Amino acid sequence: MSHSCKLLVEEEQHMGGLGFPEMVVILIIALVIFGPNRLPALGESLGKAIRGFKEGLKDNPEEQAALKKKE
């Protein structure tokens, strides 16, 4: 691999990615703000929202129209 290719690969790894230290800081801030009792429920609702969004992207608009007519 040439030197310029190595630099591009390294740059892509550092741009916009969240590493382990950043995730730990985010988790600590969320723990302080929401508390240990509400954090699992918050994670669950966030997971459901992301799952619903992904399913919505996969669905065919024609299928959604057919489902609405059935209801």
C-alpha positions in Angstrom: 0.0 0.0 0.0 1.4 3.4 -0.9 2.0 6.2 1.6 -0.9 8.3 0.3 -3.3 5.3 0.5 -2.2 4.7 4.1 -2.9 8.4 5.0 -6.4 8.2 3.4 -7.2 5.0 5.4 -6.0 6.6 8.7 -7.9 9.8 7.9 -11.1 7.9 7.3 -10.8 6.0 10.6 -10.4 9.2 12.6 -13.1 11.3 10.8 -16.5 11.2 12.4 -16.1 8.0 14.3 -16.8 7.5 17.9 -14.2 5.6 19.7 -14.3 3.9 23.0 -13.3 6.9 25.1 -15.9 9.1 23.5 -18.6 6.4 24.2 -17.6 6.2 27.8 -17.9 10.0 28.2 -21.3 10.0 26.6 -22.5 7.1 28.9 -21.2 8.9 32.0 -23.0 12.1 31.0 -26.2 10.2 30.3 -25.9 8.4 33.6 -25.5 11.7 35.5 -28.4 13.4 33.6 -31.0 10.6 33.7 -29.9 8.5 36.6 -29.3 4.8 36.8 -33.0 3.9 37.1 -34.2 5.6 33.9 -31.2 4.7 31.7 -32.3 1.1 30.8 -35.8 2.4 29.8 -34.2 5.2 27.8 -32.0 2.7 25.9 -34.9 0.4 25.2 -37.0 3.2 23.7 -34.1 4.5 21.7 -33.5 1.0 20.3 -37.2 0.6 19.4 -37.2 3.9 17.6 -34.1 3.0 15.6 -35.6 -0.4 14.7 -38.8 1.2 13.6 -36.9 3.7 11.5 -34.9 1.0 9.8 -38.1 -1.1 9.1 -39.7 2.0 7.7 -36.9 2.5 5.3 -37.1 -1.1 4.1 -40.9 -1.1 3.5 -42.2 -0.6 0.0 -44.5 2.5 -0.2 -47.0 0.4 -2.2 -47.2 -2.2 0.6 -47.7 0.6 3.2 -50.7 1.9 1.1 -52.2 -1.6 1.0 -51.8 -2.0 4.7 -53.5 1.3 5.4 -56.5 0.3 3.2 -56.9 -2.9 5.1 -57.1 -1.0 8.4 
